[in-house]
Each structure stands twice: as structure tokens, then as C-alpha cells.
């Protein structure tokens, strides 16, 4: 497989993942994704931002999230995010530290 085809297939898979998370399964909470898989929608938007920045494209966290989510973070939270339980929050602290780092 040539590099251009590989890039196009990877991009198509990313677009399908984004569609799955943003349209098909809005019920899946970021905190559950982070606790189970070590990444969430915010991680994907951060990786998008990092890729843009690495190519000299100025992009901040909020802009990257709006591009990935298709709306502001406030809109996403209002439309799709539920309150996290104490257990979810505790598991998130551990998962965040392990997968993203201390903050």
C-alpha cells in the first residue's frame, strides 16, 4: 500500500471514529471512556490540536474541541454530559494521572 492510500484510510477511520462518538453514541460519557480506555473525546481533540501545532498551525484547546465536537464544550455538556458519580470521579483521577499525567 502506498503512503497516500494509507493516509487516506487512516483519515477515513478517524472520521468514522469521530462520527461514532459525536453522533452515534453521544450517550457514552467521556469519564467512562477515560476510565475504561484511557482516552476520551477531549483527548482526541487535544491530539488534533497537537498535530496542528506541530505543523505550525496556531490552535488552542477550545478551538480544537469545537472543531472535534462540532459545537462548544458548553453546548456539548448541556446536551450530552451527565453528572459523574463519586466512584467515576475517583477512577478518573487515577486514569487521568496514568494516561495524561498529573495536573
QUIBELNOR-V619807 format. One line per field, one symbol per residue. ss: DSSP state (H for helix, E for strand, - for the rest). phi: phi as a letter, one per 40 degrees, with the letter a starting at -180 (. if undefined). burial: I if it has 16 or more other ideal C-beta (glycine too) atoms within 10 Angstrom, else O. Layout:
ss = ???
phi = ???
burial = ???
This chain:
ss = --HHHHHHHHHHHHHHHHHHHHHH-----HHHHHHHH---HHHHHHHHHHHHHH------HHHHHHHHH---HHHHHHHH-----HHHHHHHHHHHHHH----
phi = .cdccdcccccccccccccdccbcbccccdccccccbgaadccccccccccccccgccacdccccccccgaccccddccbcbcccdccccccdcccccbbhcb
burial = OOOOOOOOOOOOOOOOOIOOIIOOOOOOIIIIIIIOOOIIIIIIIIOIIOOIOOOOOOIOOOOIIIOIIOOOIOOIOOOIOOOIOOOIOOIIOOIIOOOOOOO
